[in-house]
Amino acid sequence: YGLRPDAGRLLRPDIVFTRRKLAVFVDGCFWHGCFAHGKTPTQNAHYWGPKIARNRERDAEQSARLEAAGWRVLRVWEHEHVSAVADQIERLLRTDLGS
């Protein structure tokens, strides 16, 4: 599902709750530079270092665009336990209902 919260490029969160304006991104540890698990390769470091840094910048830009348009953004890491992430999502959705 793609979102265009402004005149910029189309954004593609992993999970979208349109009525509640909640966008969820599941970031891969390698591709998004997880501080706990992400490792910059030693081979071709001149490529991978800037590539991963740009991914992180893009993540921040996307989150800022969505938030400026009134969306809530949840970014989780691929290593996070599914049930813990589901609980986070449920809590965010319940806050909309006043529960």
Secondary structure by P-SEA (a helix, b strand, c coil): ccccccccccccccccccccbbbbbbcccccccccccccccccccccaaaaaaaaaaaaaaaaaaaaaabbbbbbbcccccaaaaaaaaaaaaaaaacc
